[in-house]
Amino acid sequence: MERVPDKNGYYGKFGGKFLPETLVPALKQIEESYEKFINDTEAQAKLNDLLKRYAGRPTPIYFAENLSNLLDVEIYLKREDLVHTGAHKLNNALGQALLAKYMGKTRLIAETGAGQHGVATATCAALMGMECEVFMGKVDVDRQSPNVKRMKLLGTKVTPVYSGSKTLKDAINAAMQDWVATVQNTHYILGSVVGAHPFPMIVRDFQSVISKEAVPQFLEIAGRHPDCVVASVGGGSNAAGIFAKYLEVEGVKLIGVEAGGRSNKDGDHSAKLNYGRPGIVHGNFTYILQTDEGNLMPVHSVSAGLDYPAVGPEHSYLKDIGAAVYETCSDREALDAFQALCRHEGIIPALESSHALGHVMAHKEKYKGQKVLINLSGRGDKDMPIIEEELGL
Ligand SMILES: *Cc1c(COP(=O)(O)O)cnc(C)c1O
């Protein structure tokens, strides 16, 4: 496989930078500063120190023996739920917050869906003494209320977004609008491998710490590489992180799992790589769920973090060249997996992560006897309001 992206930010035909003229210099500055940042030994030492002593890395790989016996599939979990603040999001937020400081910015903004990226960004702002504002769709503000309270406690302003479907895509629009007006002093910490170049590359690189750790860890615990690596796909950052180093390992099947929602009818799921077609959104060319007129389609998932009608351009590329496959997991299957992990392993997973396990559980015959590494991208405390509703606790 050739190295992606190319210098213009393309992954095959996907990616690029389609943003307003006013933001072009900002993207250029980020690109140049990032190049310096990753070659600056002092800056890298600072990031690695924070990942270790503040975020709690490396996260372990855990062999889920009870569940494995039950399913007749060897299930290994990469425990990103153990990262400080409860999800993989902090890996990227820490990297980008340091990069923002490096560029002399004093204010951070972010979009958030489930609120995990908002909490991660708010955490970095508190740590580094920066001003912070997070944009969040009103629907998500209501269904992820514990995370809204956490952000406020951390000193961040949470701005509910009332436009469109009032979910993640609308929060991204609002953050972009703010950024156009404030780019002098503000860095926009995008939370996934989406948007215009160089964001998809930067976020992937910061998240690739997951597979840098996982490849040797898995060899140590299982004596060989996994047969499959499975991760949920919202924008695609936790999947990009765990795929990154495994793309270089022969014979490991990479599986991204999209939110199959309630059914495969339009508006009822958010499985863009399964049911969408390419178009331009939020600054890049990628698979999108769109209407015949090219408007974004409404999406649904029980998990707010997967409720996004587009996907990072690298995943579009990996799908087209066949380097990864993308499956779906329904709301019901995800909820079943959620409960199974609680009951049999004592781990309360995020609903997003439950989609990765849910796919494997629903197709356990296909994975029989295999060694499957699942990226447990986050913990489920934030999902309590929706779990109460769905499971009637
Ligand atoms: C945000 C989030 C996701 C989905 O985002 P990706 O960019 O696709 O990783 C998945 N799991 C958790 C726990 C999240 O917080």
The ligand as a Gaussian input file, in Angstrom:
#p B3LYP/6-31G(d) Opt

LIG

0 1
 C      -16.566000       9.246000      19.617000
 C      -16.564000       7.826000      19.921000
 C      -16.622000       6.846000      18.900000
 C      -16.842000       7.168000      17.457000
 O      -15.903000       8.015000      16.888000
 P      -14.726000       7.467000      15.975000
 O      -14.067000       8.711000      15.481000
 O      -15.347000       6.681000      14.883000
 O      -13.842000       6.657000      16.822000
 C      -16.519000       5.508000      19.262000
 N      -16.391000       5.156000      20.557000
 C      -16.369000       6.059000      21.560000
 C      -16.241000       5.580000      22.961000
 C      -16.445000       7.422000      21.282000
 O      -16.421000       8.301000      22.280000

